[in-house]
């Protein structure tokens, strides 16, 4: 089964989780049983926990580059 990313709002914040499904339409049918949220698409990759600091550095550098 593939993993599909599902998003929902709770107390002013947007949250995500994954659900297993064979297709996007199956993920939507599974989510319909809960009655809340949207299927954003298939989860293609995850970042391992050890790589998280690199992501923060990359975002900080990107934000510095964009400032006028």
Backbone torsions as a table, in degrees:
resi	resn	phi	psi	omega
1	UNK	NA	149.6	176.0
2	UNK	-89.4	162.0	175.9
3	UNK	-105.8	132.7	178.8
4	UNK	-116.6	136.8	-179.4
5	UNK	-84.8	129.3	-179.7
6	UNK	-120.3	134.3	179.4
7	UNK	-117.2	148.6	175.9
8	UNK	-152.7	157.5	178.5
9	UNK	-100.3	140.2	177.6
10	UNK	-150.7	123.2	178.4
11	UNK	48.8	46.5	174.8
12	UNK	81.0	2.7	179.6
13	UNK	-121.5	154.3	177.6
14	UNK	-100.3	129.2	-177.0
15	UNK	-120.0	157.1	179.4
16	UNK	-135.4	152.7	172.9
17	UNK	-150.3	168.6	178.0
18	UNK	-112.5	148.6	173.7
19	UNK	-129.6	143.3	177.9
20	UNK	-82.7	141.0	177.5
21	UNK	-163.2	157.8	177.9
22	UNK	-78.9	-26.4	-177.7
23	UNK	-151.8	169.0	177.8
24	UNK	-60.9	-41.6	-179.3
25	UNK	-66.3	-35.5	176.5
26	UNK	-67.3	-39.3	177.3
27	UNK	-60.9	-41.4	177.6
28	UNK	-64.2	-39.8	178.3
29	UNK	-65.4	-40.9	178.2
30	UNK	-64.1	-42.4	179.5
31	UNK	-66.2	-34.6	179.5
32	UNK	-58.8	-29.5	177.8
33	UNK	-64.7	-30.7	177.7
34	UNK	-82.2	-29.0	175.8
35	UNK	80.6	13.7	-176.4
36	UNK	-155.0	136.2	176.1
37	UNK	110.1	175.3	178.5
38	UNK	-133.5	145.7	174.6
39	UNK	-86.7	116.9	-176.9
40	UNK	-84.8	-27.9	179.8
41	UNK	146.6	-179.7	-179.1
42	UNK	-74.4	135.9	176.4
43	UNK	-77.1	116.8	-175.0
44	UNK	-95.1	-29.2	-178.1
45	UNK	-159.9	157.3	173.2
46	UNK	-127.0	155.9	178.0
47	UNK	-99.2	123.0	179.3
48	UNK	-63.2	153.0	-177.6
49	UNK	-55.5	-35.8	-179.1
50	UNK	-67.7	-19.7	-177.7
51	UNK	-89.8	-7.7	-176.1
52	UNK	-55.5	-43.4	178.5
53	UNK	-59.6	-34.7	178.3
54	UNK	-64.9	-38.1	177.7
55	UNK	-63.2	-41.1	178.9
56	UNK	-63.9	-41.2	178.9
57	UNK	-65.5	-43.7	179.2
58	UNK	-59.5	-46.1	-179.9
59	UNK	-64.4	-41.9	178.9
60	UNK	-61.3	-44.2	178.6
61	UNK	-65.5	-40.8	178.5
62	UNK	-62.8	-41.6	179.2
63	UNK	-65.7	-38.0	176.8
64	UNK	-64.8	-39.5	-178.7
65	UNK	-64.4	-34.3	-175.3
66	UNK	-80.9	-16.7	-177.3
67	UNK	-72.1	140.6	-179.4
68	UNK	-70.6	NA	NA
